[in-house]
Amino acid sequence: MKKTTNSSDTSHAAHAFCQKLASDSRRQFLQNCTTGLGALWLASQTHGAARASEAFVPRHADNNPLSAIESPLPAKAKRVIYLHMIGAPSQLELFDYKPDLERLDGKPCPQSFLEGKRFAFIQGTPMMLGPQYKFSQHGQSGTWVSDRMPHLSEQVDDLCFIKTMQTDQFNHGPAQLMVHTGQARMGYPSIGSWVTWGLGSENEDLPGFMVLLSGGRQPRVGKALWSSGFLPSVYQGVQCRSKGSPVLNIENPGDISRNQRRTMLDTLNRLNMESHQTYGDPETITRIAQYEMAFRMQTAVPEVMDINSEPQHIHDMYGTEPGQESFANNCLLARRLAERGVRFIQLFDWGWDSHGADKNEALNAGFKDKCKQVDQPIAALLRDLKQRDMLKDTLVVWSGEFGRTPMQENRGGTKMTYIGRDHNPGAFTLWMAGGGVKPGYSYGETDDVGYTAAQNPVHVRDFHATMQRLLGIDHNKFSYPFQGLDQKLTGVLPAKVINDVIA
């Protein structure tokens, strides 16, 4: 027999609720009217019953949304250093050696490669484009690496390659968002925000998520790549600079002493706590935490960002130039941040969208320059972490946002004014090191020309699930309620952990 709601009980509850609203302030009414009336309706429909969520909900210490939390599952990695090459470097010139592509160089592209596909620049029937640099095998693993990465070639036995990464996007901005937020649209939290929300930070004086830029420009979609999205804003990435003031807008004005700033913050914090006790808005606690963090950062950030204290042999190893803004400086800073307990360190290096300039310079000289800028510093970072016994629990990730085609772009028509590779979401290479991944290992195989995944395709969602598992998080249970859904980094489509790459 169907149970009915007692109408007198509902009317009594409505009358009591309206009496409460009458005594509330206007702000309280606006805050409560939706949740209060909604709760009343829900109670009438469900008779007060509520279903508990099975999602993992981080429980940070009171008034400290960045307090460290033990991972719910056994973790192999404590922190992440993510190296993103903005613009998508060609895997066919770096790590995915294809002898058959050499033999096809200059021949017309098969129509089967073009039918039903979307491209950014390819028109008509392009020519195939062979590898532009020499490959050779390195290390005990016998890994093929091009001559553009001579320093990194010495570290291949510490690397774990995924050769069959795939994405849904073939334009840079949406593809970058896909890699870092799991969605091709703005407004979603980045990987670093998810991780910091879930695990907190091991250093109370520094943000849990820090961002370093090089290459002279920001990513195409800018700060959306390190946004906290719908998570509390305290979890967004904090952009630091290796030249000038390390973090903008945290220094005191010239006529304000540190003691005066402390007194001002104490007063402001009391007002914010009164507001929180009255209205219960969690963003108020975030605001307090951000003010306090900024105060502590005034001392902590200049110290950690000053690489002048490093010995000369470390500068020689990385190729750093103190006082300059460079990828090499940022790699050294990443190590310094990691050893001080920062949970997620994101490096973006702009300038990898290397389309050919003319028929005499496929991929253009910029590609060679970018390889030279990052090769030595990345190898030095891996070596430095290893000699400090930090690589074992620091997950280092290197990637672009998609791959490159085995045929050349021909956006200049028959004159072919550009000889480079078009965007290819069907296959690109990502590698990881440390943090519990198998060293000297390669997962997945592309076809004979590196165009599509032939064995073991890995979607970006699968990579996100695998990264979370290395950090001790089950991606299926790691969610945040927003707009009526339990939102996840891996989204609503199926995602799987790639257990074969985990040691």
SELUM-265890 format. One record per residue (C-alpha): residue number from 1; x, y, z; residue in three letters. Coordinates in steps of 0.2 Angstrom, whole numbers, padded with zeros to 4 digits, always signed. Each point is the difference from the previous one (the first is absolute). Layout:
<rs>
 pos     x     y     z code
 NUM     X     Y     Z  ala
...
</rs>
This chain:
<rs>
 pos     x     y     z code
   1 +0000 +0000 +0000  met
   2 +0007 +0017 -0005  lys
   3 +0005 +0011 +0015  lys
   4 -0007 +0018 -0001  thr
   5 +0007 +0016 +0008  thr
   6 -0011 +0007 +0014  asn
   7 -0006 +0017 -0007  ser
   8 -0001 +0007 +0018  ser
   9 +0018 -0004 +0004  asp
  10 +0005 +0008 -0017  thr
  11 -0010 +0016 +0004  ser
  12 +0007 +0001 +0017  his
  13 +0018 -0001 -0007  ala
  14 -0004 +0013 -0013  ala
  15 -0007 +0012 +0013  his
  16 +0015 -0002 +0012  ala
  17 +0012 +0003 -0015  phe
  18 -0009 +0016 -0005  cys
  19 +0001 +0006 +0018  gln
  20 +0018 -0003 +0000  lys
  21 +0002 +0009 -0017  leu
  22 -0009 +0015 +0007  ala
  23 +0013 +0002 +0014  ser
  24 +0015 -0002 -0012  asp
  25 +0009 +0014 -0009  ser
  26 -0002 +0002 -0018  arg
  27 +0017 -0008 -0004  arg
  28 -0005 -0015 +0011  gln
  29 -0017 -0001 -0009  phe
  30 +0009 +0000 -0017  leu
  31 +0012 -0014 +0005  gln
  32 -0014 -0011 +0009  asn
  33 -0015 +0002 -0012  cys
  34 +0007 -0012 -0013  thr
  35 +0007 -0013 +0012  thr
  36 -0013 +0002 +0013  gly
  37 -0015 -0002 -0011  leu
  38 +0009 -0013 -0010  gly
  39 +0003 -0010 +0016  ala
  40 -0018 +0002 +0005  leu
  41 -0006 -0007 -0017  trp
  42 +0013 -0014 +0000  leu
  43 -0006 -0005 +0018  ala
  44 -0018 -0001 -0007  ser
  45 +0006 -0011 -0014  gln
  46 +0012 -0011 +0009  thr
  47 -0007 +0000 +0018  his
  48 +0017 +0007 +0007  gly
  49 +0010 -0015 -0007  ala
  50 +0017 +0005 -0008  ala
  51 +0013 -0011 -0009  arg
  52 +0018 +0001 +0006  ala
  53 +0012 +0003 -0014  ser
  54 +0014 -0013 -0002  glu
  55 +0012 +0013 -0007  ala
  56 +0017 +0003 +0009  phe
  57 -0002 +0017 +0009  val
  58 +0016 +0007 +0006  pro
  59 +0000 +0006 +0018  arg
  60 +0012 +0014 +0003  his
  61 +0004 +0007 +0017  ala
  62 -0011 +0014 +0006  asp
  63 +0003 +0016 -0008  asn
  64 +0014 -0007 -0010  asn
  65 -0006 -0006 -0017  pro
  66 +0018 -0004 -0005  leu
  67 +0004 -0012 +0014  ser
  68 +0008 -0016 -0005  ala
  69 -0011 -0015 -0002  ile
  70 +0005 -0018 +0000  glu
  71 -0005 -0008 -0017  ser
  72 -0014 -0012 +0001  pro
  73 +0009 -0014 -0009  leu
  74 +0019 -0004 +0001  pro
  75 +0009 +0013 -0010  ala
  76 +0016 -0002 -0010  lys
  77 +0002 +0019 -0004  ala
  78 -0001 +0014 +0013  lys
  79 +0002 +0014 -0012  arg
  80 -0001 +0004 -0019  val
  81 +0011 +0011 -0012  ile
  82 -0009 +0002 -0016  tyr
  83 +0010 +0006 -0015  leu
  84 -0012 +0005 -0014  his
  85 +0007 +0005 -0017  met
  86 -0013 +0013 -0006  ile
  87 -0003 -0002 -0019  gly
  88 +0002 -0019 -0001  ala
  89 +0018 -0006 -0005  pro
  90 +0000 -0013 -0013  ser
  91 +0002 -0018 +0007  gln
  92 +0007 -0005 -0017  leu
  93 +0015 +0011 +0002  glu
  94 +0003 -0005 +0018  leu
  95 -0005 -0017 +0007  phe
  96 -0011 -0010 -0013  asp
  97 +0013 -0006 -0013  tyr
  98 -0008 -0006 -0016  lys
  99 +0012 -0007 -0013  pro
 100 -0015 -0003 -0012  asp
 101 -0004 +0018 +0000  leu
 102 +0018 +0004 -0006  glu
 103 -0003 -0011 -0015  arg
 104 -0017 +0009 -0004  leu
 105 +0008 +0017 +0001  asp
 106 -0006 +0011 -0014  gly
 107 -0013 -0012 -0006  lys
 108 -0019 +0004 -0002  pro
 109 -0010 -0003 +0016  cys
 110 -0012 -0015 -0001  pro
 111 -0018 +0006 -0001  gln
 112 -0005 -0012 +0014  ser
 113 +0010 +0012 +0011  phe
 114 -0011 +0015 -0004  leu
 115 -0017 -0007 -0002  glu
 116 -0012 +0005 +0014  gly
 117 +0014 +0009 +0009  lys
 118 +0000 +0019 +0006  arg
 119 +0016 +0010 -0002  phe
 120 +0006 +0017 +0005  ala
 121 +0010 +0003 -0016  phe
 122 +0000 -0014 -0012  ile
 123 -0008 +0003 -0017  gln
 124 -0001 -0012 -0015  gly
 125 +0012 -0014 +0000  thr
 126 +0016 +0003 +0010  pro
 127 +0017 -0008 -0001  met
 128 +0007 -0012 +0013  met
 129 +0014 +0008 +0011  leu
 130 +0013 -0011 +0006  gly
 131 +0009 +0002 +0017  pro
 132 +0011 +0016 -0001  gln
 133 +0013 -0005 +0013  tyr
 134 +0011 -0016 +0003  lys
 135 -0006 -0013 +0012  phe
 136 +0011 -0012 +0010  ser
 137 -0003 -0012 +0015  gln
 138 +0005 +0004 +0018  his
 139 +0002 -0008 +0017  gly
 140 -0003 -0018 +0005  gln
 141 -0018 +0002 -0006  ser
 142 +0006 +0004 -0018  gly
 143 -0012 +0014 -0001  thr
 144 +0000 +0010 -0016  trp
 145 +0002 +0019 +0002  val
 146 +0005 +0013 -0013  ser
 147 +0016 +0010 +0000  asp
 148 -0010 +0015 +0006  arg
 149 +0000 -0007 +0018  met
 150 +0018 -0005 +0003  pro
 151 +0000 +0003 +0019  his
 152 -0017 -0008 +0003  leu
 153 +0006 -0015 -0010  ser
 154 +0011 -0004 +0014  glu
 155 -0015 -0001 +0012  gln
 156 -0011 -0011 -0010  val
 157 +0001 -0015 +0012  asp
 158 -0009 +0011 +0013  asp
 159 -0014 +0005 -0012  leu
 160 -0017 -0009 -0003  cys
 161 -0007 +0004 -0017  phe
 162 -0018 +0000 -0006  ile
 163 +0001 +0000 -0019  lys
 164 -0019 -0001 -0003  thr
 165 -0007 +0015 +0009  met
 166 -0017 +0006 -0008  gln
 167 -0011 +0015 +0002  thr
 168 -0017 +0007 -0007  asp
 169 +0007 +0017 -0005  gln
 170 +0011 +0005 -0015  phe
 171 +0001 +0019 +0004  asn
 172 +0013 +0006 +0013  his
 173 -0011 +0009 +0012  gly
 174 -0013 -0013 +0003  pro
 175 +0013 -0014 -0001  ala
 176 +0010 +0009 +0014  gln
 177 -0016 +0001 +0010  leu
 178 -0003 -0018 -0003  met
 179 +0017 -0005 +0007  val
 180 +0000 +0011 +0015  his
 181 -0019 +0000 +0005  thr
 182 -0007 -0015 -0008  gly
 183 -0012 +0011 -0010  gln
 184 +0001 +0010 -0016  ala
 185 -0009 +0014 +0008  arg
 186 +0005 +0013 +0012  met
 187 -0007 +0000 +0018  gly
 188 +0007 -0016 +0006  tyr
 189 +0013 -0004 +0013  pro
 190 +0018 -0004 -0006  ser
 191 +0009 -0016 +0005  ile
 192 +0010 +0010 +0013  gly
 193 -0015 +0007 +0008  ser
 194 -0008 -0017 +0001  trp
 195 +0015 -0007 +0008  val
 196 +0003 +0014 +0012  thr
 197 -0018 -0001 +0005  trp
 198 +0001 -0018 +0003  gly
 199 +0017 -0001 +0009  leu
 200 +0004 +0017 +0006  gly
 201 +0018 +0006 +0002  ser
 202 +0015 -0005 +0011  glu
 203 +0006 +0018 +0001  asn
 204 -0011 +0013 +0010  glu
 205 +0010 +0015 -0007  asp
 206 -0002 -0004 -0018  leu
 207 -0015 -0003 -0012  pro
 208 -0003 -0019 -0004  gly
 209 -0001 +0004 -0018  phe
 210 +0013 +0011 -0009  met
 211 +0002 +0005 -0018  val
 212 +0016 +0005 -0010  leu
 213 -0001 +0007 -0017  leu
 214 +0014 +0001 -0014  ser
 215 +0001 +0004 -0018  gly
 216 -0005 +0018 +0000  gly
 217 -0019 -0003 -0001  arg
 218 -0014 -0007 +0010  gln
 219 -0010 -0015 -0006  pro
 220 -0014 +0004 -0012  arg
 221 -0014 -0002 +0012  val
 222 +0011 +0008 +0014  gly
 223 -0004 -0003 +0018  lys
 224 -0015 -0012 -0003  ala
 225 +0014 -0013 -0001  leu
 226 +0003 +0002 +0019  trp
 227 -0017 +0006 +0005  ser
 228 -0009 -0008 +0015  ser
 229 -0016 +0000 -0010  gly
 230 -0015 -0004 +0012  phe
 231 +0012 -0005 +0014  leu
 232 +0004 +0013 +0014  pro
 233 +0011 +0013 -0007  ser
 234 +0014 -0004 +0012  val
 235 +0004 -0015 -0011  tyr
 236 +0004 +0010 -0016  gln
 237 +0018 +0000 -0006  gly
 238 +0011 +0015 +0006  val
 239 +0011 +0006 -0014  gln
 240 +0018 +0004 +0004  cys
 241 +0013 +0009 -0009  arg
 242 +0019 -0004 -0001  ser
 243 +0003 +0019 -0004  lys
 244 -0005 +0015 +0010  gly
 245 -0013 -0002 +0014  ser
 246 -0003 -0018 +0002  pro
 247 -0019 +0002 +0003  val
 248 -0009 +0015 -0005  leu
 249 -0010 +0010 +0013  asn
 250 +0006 -0008 +0016  ile
 251 +0012 +0013 +0005  glu
 252 -0004 +0013 +0013  asn
 253 -0002 +0018 -0006  pro
 254 +0016 +0010 +0004  gly
 255 -0008 +0009 +0015  asp
 256 -0007 -0016 +0008  ile
 257 +0011 -0010 +0012  ser
 258 -0002 -0019 +0002  arg
 259 -0007 +0003 +0018  asn
 260 -0013 +0012 -0006  gln
 261 -0005 -0013 -0014  arg
 262 -0001 -0013 +0014  arg
 263 -0012 +0011 +0010  thr
 264 -0011 +0004 -0015  met
 265 -0001 -0019 -0004  leu
 266 -0005 -0004 +0018  asp
 267 -0014 +0013 -0001  thr
 268 -0006 -0006 -0017  leu
 269 +0000 -0018 +0005  asn
 270 -0011 +0003 +0015  arg
 271 -0012 +0009 -0011  leu
 272 +0000 -0015 -0013  asn
 273 -0002 -0012 +0014  met
 274 -0016 +0009 +0006  glu
 275 -0006 +0000 -0018  ser
 276 +0003 -0019 -0001  his
 277 -0009 -0004 +0016  gln
 278 -0015 +0010 -0005  thr
 279 -0001 -0005 -0018  tyr
 280 +0010 -0016 -0001  gly
 281 +0007 +0004 -0017  asp
 282 +0016 -0012 -0003  pro
 283 +0008 +0013 -0011  glu
 284 +0002 +0011 +0015  thr
 285 +0012 -0013 +0008  ile
 286 +0009 -0001 -0017  thr
 287 +0002 +0019 +0001  arg
 288 +0007 +0000 +0017  ile
 289 +0012 -0014 -0005  ala
 290 +0006 +0010 -0016  gln
 291 +0003 +0015 +0010  tyr
 292 +0011 -0010 +0013  glu
 293 +0009 -0009 -0014  met
 294 +0004 +0016 -0009  ala
 295 +0007 +0007 +0017  phe
 296 +0011 -0015 +0002  arg
 297 +0005 +0000 -0018  met
 298 +0008 +0017 +0002  gln
 299 +0014 -0009 +0009  thr
 300 +0000 -0018 -0007  ala
 301 -0002 +0004 -0019  val
 302 +0016 +0012 -0002  pro
 303 +0010 -0013 +0009  glu
 304 -0005 -0015 -0011  val
 305 +0000 +0010 -0016  met
 306 +0018 +0006 +0002  asp
 307 +0011 -0013 -0009  ile
 308 +0015 +0010 +0003  asn
 309 +0003 -0010 +0016  ser
 310 +0003 -0016 -0011  glu
 311 +0018 -0006 -0002  pro
 312 +0008 +0003 -0017  gln
 313 +0000 -0018 -0005  his
 314 -0019 +0000 +0001  ile
 315 -0001 +0015 -0011  his
 316 +0012 -0008 -0013  asp
 317 -0011 -0016 +0001  met
 318 -0016 +0009 -0004  tyr
 319 +0007 +0014 -0011  gly
 320 -0008 +0013 +0011  thr
 321 +0002 +0019 -0001  glu
 322 -0005 +0008 +0016  pro
 323 -0011 +0016 -0002  gly
 324 -0007 -0006 -0017  gln
 325 -0016 -0008 -0004  glu
 326 +0003 -0017 -0008  ser
 327 -0005 -0018 -0001  phe
 328 +0017 -0005 +0008  ala
 329 -0003 +0012 +0015  asn
 330 -0018 -0007 +0002  asn
 331 +0006 -0018 +0000  cys
 332 +0012 +0004 +0014  leu
 333 -0014 +0010 +0009  leu
 334 -0011 -0016 -0002  ala
 335 +0012 -0010 +0010  arg
 336 +0002 +0013 +0013  arg
 337 -0019 +0001 +0002  leu
 338 -0002 -0019 +0000  ala
 339 +0013 -0002 +0014  glu
 340 -0010 +0013 +0010  arg
 341 -0016 -0010 -0001  gly
 342 -0010 +0008 -0014  val
 343 -0012 -0013 -0006  arg
 344 -0002 +0005 -0018  phe
 345 +0012 +0010 -0010  ile
 346 -0005 +0004 -0018  gln
 347 +0012 +0006 -0013  leu
 348 -0006 +0007 -0017  phe
 349 +0012 +0003 -0014  asp
 350 -0007 +0010 -0014  trp
 351 +0006 -0001 -0018  gly
 352 -0002 -0018 -0006  trp
 353 -0013 +0003 -0014  asp
 354 +0014 -0002 -0013  ser
 355 -0008 +0001 -0017  his
 356 +0013 +0000 -0015  gly
 357 +0005 +0017 -0007  ala
 358 +0005 -0006 -0017  asp
 359 +0005 -0015 -0010  lys
 360 +0018 +0001 +0006  asn
 361 -0004 +0000 +0018  glu
 362 -0013 -0013 +0005  ala
 363 -0007 +0003 +0018  leu
 364 +0010 +0016 -0001  asn
 365 +0016 +0005 +0011  ala
 366 -0011 +0004 +0015  gly
 367 -0002 -0019 +0003  phe
 368 +0018 -0003 +0001  lys
 369 +0002 +0015 +0012  asp
 370 -0014 -0006 +0011  lys
 371 +0008 -0017 +0002  cys
 372 +0017 +0008 +0004  lys
 373 -0009 +0011 +0013  gln
 374 -0008 -0015 +0010  val
 375 +0011 -0015 -0003  asp
 376 +0014 +0004 +0013  gln
 377 -0012 +0007 +0013  pro
 378 -0012 -0015 +0000  ile
 379 +0014 -0012 +0001  ala
 380 +0008 +0010 +0014  ala
 381 -0017 +0000 +0010  leu
 382 -0001 -0019 -0001  leu
 383 +0018 -0002 +0005  arg
 384 -0001 +0012 +0014  asp
 385 -0016 -0007 +0007  leu
 386 +0007 -0018 -0001  lys
 387 +0017 +0005 +0009  gln
 388 -0011 +0008 +0014  arg
 389 -0010 -0016 +0001  asp
 390 -0016 +0010 -0005  met
 391 -0004 -0008 -0017  leu
 392 -0007 -0015 +0008  lys
 393 -0015 +0010 +0007  asp
 394 +0000 +0014 -0012  thr
 395 -0010 -0003 -0016  leu
 396 +0007 +0010 -0015  val
 397 -0011 +0001 -0015  val
 398 +0005 +0007 -0018  trp
 399 -0013 +0002 -0013  ser
 400 -0008 +0012 -0013  gly
 401 -0018 +0001 -0004  glu
 402 -0001 -0011 -0015  phe
 403 +0011 -0008 -0013  gly
 404 +0006 +0004 -0018  arg
 405 -0005 -0008 -0017  thr
 406 +0012 -0011 -0010  pro
 407 -0005 +0010 -0016  met
 408 +0004 +0018 -0002  gln
 409 -0012 +0015 +0001  glu
 410 -0003 +0009 -0016  asn
 411 -0010 +0015 +0005  arg
 412 +0009 +0010 -0014  gly
 413 -0008 -0011 -0013  gly
 414 +0010 -0006 -0015  thr
 415 +0014 +0012 +0004  lys
 416 +0002 -0008 +0017  met
 417 +0007 +0015 +0009  thr
 418 +0000 -0009 +0017  tyr
 419 +0008 -0017 +0002  ile
 420 -0004 -0006 +0017  gly
 421 -0012 -0013 +0009  arg
 422 -0018 +0003 +0004  asp
 423 -0009 -0003 +0016  his
 424 -0003 -0018 +0004  asn
 425 -0012 -0005 +0015  pro
 426 +0001 -0018 -0005  gly
 427 +0018 -0004 +0007  ala
 428 +0013 +0010 +0011  phe
 429 +0013 -0005 +0012  thr
 430 +0000 +0004 +0019  leu
 431 +0014 -0006 +0012  trp
 432 +0000 -0001 +0018  met
 433 +0015 -0003 +0012  ala
 434 +0001 -0005 +0019  gly
 435 -0016 +0000 +0011  gly
 436 -0003 -0019 -0002  gly
 437 +0001 -0002 -0019  val
 438 +0010 -0013 -0008  lys
 439 +0017 +0006 -0005  pro
 440 +0007 -0004 -0018  gly
 441 -0018 -0005 -0006  tyr
 442 -0010 +0004 -0015  ser
 443 -0019 -0003 -0001  tyr
 444 -0010 +0000 -0016  gly
 445 +0005 +0000 -0018  glu
 446 -0005 +0011 -0014  thr
 447 -0003 -0006 -0018  asp
 448 +0015 -0001 -0012  asp
 449 +0000 +0019 -0003  val
 450 -0005 +0006 +0017  gly
 451 -0017 +0006 -0005  tyr
 452 -0012 -0010 +0011  thr
 453 +0001 -0012 +0015  ala
 454 +0002 -0018 -0006  ala
 455 +0002 -0007 +0017  gln
 456 -0006 +0006 +0017  asn
 457 -0008 +0017 -0003  pro
 458 +0000 +0011 +0015  val
 459 -0012 +0015 +0001  his
 460 +0004 +0015 +0011  val
 461 -0014 -0006 +0012  arg
 462 +0010 -0016 +0003  asp
 463 +0016 +0010 +0003  phe
 464 -0009 +0010 +0013  his
 465 -0007 -0015 +0008  ala
 466 +0018 -0008 +0001  thr
 467 +0008 +0016 +0007  met
 468 -0013 +0001 +0014  gln
 469 +0003 -0019 +0004  arg
 470 +0018 +0004 +0001  leu
 471 -0004 +0013 +0013  leu
 472 -0011 -0012 +0010  gly
 473 -0017 +0006 -0007  ile
 474 -0014 -0010 -0008  asp
 475 -0006 +0010 -0014  his
 476 -0017 -0008 +0001  asn
 477 -0003 +0007 +0017  lys
 478 +0009 +0016 -0001  phe
 479 -0014 +0013 -0004  ser
 480 -0007 +0017 +0005  tyr
 481 -0018 +0004 -0001  pro
 482 -0004 +0014 -0012  phe
 483 -0016 +0004 -0010  gln
 484 -0009 -0016 +0005  gly
 485 +0015 -0012 -0005  leu
 486 +0014 -0008 +0009  asp
 487 +0013 +0008 -0011  gln
 488 +0017 -0009 -0003  lys
 489 +0016 +0004 -0009  leu
 490 -0003 -0016 -0011  thr
 491 -0017 +0006 -0004  gly
 492 -0016 -0011 -0003  val
 493 +0007 -0011 -0014  leu
 494 +0010 -0016 +0005  pro
 495 +0018 +0002 +0005  ala
 496 +0012 -0014 +0006  lys
 497 +0016 -0001 +0009  val
 498 +0015 -0006 -0011  ile
 499 +0006 -0012 +0013  asn
 500 +0014 -0006 -0012  asp
 501 +0010 +0016 +0002  val
 502 -0001 -0001 +0019  ile
 503 +0015 -0008 +0008  ala
</rs>
